Amino acid sequence: MRSPFRSVQHVYFDDLDALNILHNVRFLLFTERARGELFDALGFHWEDDLAANPDKFHVVAAHAIKYLVPVRGLGDLVVLLTPTHLGRSSFVLSARLESFHGSTLHAECTTRLVRLDPETNKPCPWSDRFRDALTPMLAGQA
């Protein structure tokens, strides 16, 4: 799979604040949904047990977001995901939230995930299968 991964997210009435602007926390929700779609597309299914998908035992360690242009009203947004770093136990994913046709960049976000050992809750290495799936998508890779 090539970068960026593209996900379309729909803005519903309950995503909006009293000013008819997309509520700030919804940006993170949309990136989280897109990340789930990415993992699913790569064959890492949430419903699989830990033996089949040990990499699903991870946590969000950090989010950073820049809000650039408000999203006003209902419609579709595009979330573009690009892995930017794959460390031993951490993984950084960059997200761009754009208007459906790409004419407006609404926000930029990075998320750092850390894989945990399910018994100790301490950081542990991503599986070779996960690395093999994500490495071709890393920013700067061919």
Residue pairs with C-beta under 8 A, 6 or more apart in sequence:
1 41
1 42
1 133
1 136
1 137
2 136
2 137
3 81
3 82
3 83
3 137
3 138
3 139
3 141
4 80
4 81
4 82
4 96
5 34
5 37
5 38
5 41
5 80
5 81
5 82
5 137
6 78
6 79
6 80
7 30
7 33
7 34
7 37
7 38
7 78
7 79
7 80
7 81
8 76
8 77
8 78
8 79
8 100
9 30
9 33
9 34
9 76
9 77
9 78
9 79
10 74
10 75
10 76
10 77
11 22
11 26
11 71
11 73
11 74
11 75
11 76
11 77
12 74
13 74
15 22
15 23
15 26
16 22
16 23
16 73
16 74
17 23
20 72
20 73
21 70
21 71
21 72
22 70
22 71
22 72
22 106
24 67
27 65
27 67
27 97
27 106
27 107
27 109
28 63
28 65
28 109
30 77
30 79
30 97
31 79
31 81
31 95
31 97
31 109
31 111
33 79
34 79
34 81
34 95
35 81
35 93
35 111
36 46
38 81
39 45
39 46
39 56
40 46
42 133
42 134
43 133
44 53
44 55
44 56
44 130
44 133
45 52
45 53
46 53
46 56
48 56
50 56
50 57
50 118
54 118
54 127
55 115
55 126
55 127
55 129
55 130
57 115
57 116
57 117
57 118
58 91
58 113
58 114
58 115
58 116
59 113
59 114
59 116
60 111
60 112
60 113
61 90
61 112
61 113
61 114
62 110
62 111
62 112
63 109
63 110
63 111
63 112
64 109
64 110
65 107
65 108
65 109
65 110
66 107
66 108
66 109
67 106
67 107
68 105
68 106
68 107
68 108
69 104
69 105
69 106
70 106
71 77
71 97
71 106
75 100
76 100
77 97
77 98
77 99
77 100
77 106
78 97
78 98
78 99
78 100
78 102
79 95
79 96
79 97
79 98
80 95
80 96
80 98
81 93
81 94
81 95
82 93
82 94
82 95
82 96
82 137
82 139
83 91
83 92
83 93
83 94
83 134
83 137
83 138
83 139
84 92
84 93
84 94
84 110
84 138
84 139
85 91
85 92
85 138
86 92
86 126
86 131
86 134
86 135
86 138
88 123
88 125
88 126
89 114
89 115
89 123
89 124
89 125
89 126
90 112
90 113
90 114
90 115
90 123
91 112
91 113
91 114
91 115
91 126
91 134
92 110
92 111
92 112
92 113
93 110
93 111
93 113
94 108
94 109
94 110
94 139
95 107
95 108
95 109
95 110
95 111
96 105
96 107
96 108
96 109
97 105
97 106
97 107
97 108
97 109
98 104
98 105
98 106
99 106
114 123
115 123
115 124
115 125
115 126
115 130
116 122
116 123
116 124
117 123
117 124
126 134
135 141
